[in-house]
């Protein structure tokens, strides 16, 4: 992205220059809806990001300008000062979460913009939180580490934006590393870098351009389903605090005691945790064909058992299969957004053309195509 527009706007609004920071969006190869269940996820930071220019202004007010929306907002830093604009709540929330940790964030001026596509499941909101978390930590010398910044981003979503998200998105945005995915244990928050250099393959996202707001309740309903099943299992196995702690045998024991839909949702999560571990083992041997089959398994589960797909996503997944794509699945919370596809170089052009043409013919919508490359996480420019 060209940051000169951010610089120009900052200078014209505030008559000075600040420091530039960036934090990327993310993709997740496999491991969906496992994060809030204490399981594993396998994200990578990408070459699409949020950028901000920022400078302390010596007051107790924040003056923020969203370049992409052409909107400004001014707010104080006390709990009662929560702004009306949703985008401003992400910045306000980070400031408040830092204050709750006993750190002093003072007023600042900022302009921000990004090239993480909105509503495409690449976590533009987490990129925004991480960008400001990293920038404020640096500007005010607060001493937080990257994991603490990620956790404050997650708390911002919970406390100020109404989405009970897991930790994956903010974690990936803060900790990304070029050429590596990150296998994060969402229970212990320990992680390891997994090399990801699939020679002869490309990663491409196809955006259905159908978006559904996750704060609309469906996401939170899935989480509640899992929590109810955990409560049932814990009566027999008190050590089980999250679905990650349970296995298929434990799940089967409570099958007749829980709602059939809750059971089906939980079955998906237990299976998905195992699929991710199998995919990681395959990738460590450069076996991307097996990893791709696991991706297809995830899509099937998300569509049929977890019910977070939609006809548009299922259609693109079917086309991927027809075109011989190695792996394809819905990515992100679901209800629209993108499929992520691992495609052999020689099949790429045919697949993208066929998928886009057929999708437009069927749904009357032009799909958007995003090639993604794995890159570094939050940093000062």
PyMOL commands that set and color helices and strands:
alter all, ss='L'
color gray80, all
select helices_A, chain A and resi 4-14+35-37+79-81+86-100+124-139+146-161+168-175+214-216+218-236+243-245+248-253+260-284+288-304+311-322+345-363
alter helices_A, ss='H'
color red, helices_A
select strands_A, chain A and resi 19-28+40-56+61-66+71-76+108-114+180-185+191-195+201-207+327-330+338-344+368-371+379-380
alter strands_A, ss='S'
color yellow, strands_A
deselect
rebuild
show_as cartoon
